Amino acid sequence: MRKIAGIFGTAVLWTGETWAQSLPKVTVGMEPASNPGDVSLTLQVLFLLTVLALAPSILVMLTSFTRIVVVFSFLRHALGTQQSPPNQLLIGLALFLTAFVMAPVWKDISANALQPYIEGKLPQKVALRKAMEPMREFMFRQTREKDLMLFFKLSGRPKPEGPHEVPTHVLIPAFIISELRIAFQIGFLLYVPFLMIDMIVASVLMSMGMLMLPPVMISLPFKLLLFVLVDGWYLLVDSLVASFGG
């Protein structure tokens, strides 16, 4: 038995060594740059990693996602349904609606910037500039002039003569606060009918002397019934998508 065990152990050890020798060796190191091209390549890789890390923020801040997800949050609070629909469902629906709204913009970017760059017809800087043009046009359509002038005032810049004189780093925060303003306006309109139901139910319960019964427990079914009868999801999504058409 001992001899068989020794032979088995030797076979296992030999197999493990052979398997370890077949694995590739991965090393990460740092060496002094021998020429300016090495430094440029390193900076490009660092920039690419930074862009990939900030990709979720870019998706949230530079598209229609902000307005849509804030309105959905207001809707859930107005209904008083706590965690229904769940966050994952609302964010998923907001992402798909964002893809639907932004599809023409992304198609323009692909046709005029990405595909020519992949085919070698455009240099990198020109492709980036052409890729930003449809995004800037979309943001300009949704941004109030008052919000834009606020950031020009804060940055100490003179009033621009046209859209081409507006830097992107000034346009982006103005676009975001404009999106939040519109989302809060839609949220207020969503709250009004549900607030009326809450007030009516609370008044009825007080007149009946049922002070210990939470009004929210009674008003929730009526709010859900109202939302279903008016086809609330259809109206809400239709209004949200139509609000980006201007």
Secondary structure, DSSP 4 states (H G I P E B T S, - for coil): -HHHHHHHHHHHHHHHHHHHHHSPP--------SSHHHHHHHHHHHHHHHHHHTHHHHHHHSSTHHHHHHHHHHHHHHHT-TT-S-HHHHHHHHHHHHHHHHHHHHHHHIIIIIHHHHTTSS-HHHHHHHHHHHHHHHHHHHS-HHHHHHHHHHHTPPPPSSGGGS-HHHHHHHHHHHHHHHHHHHHHHHHHHHHHHHHHHHHHHHHTT-TTS-HHHHHHHHHHHHHHHTTHHHHHHHHHHHTT--
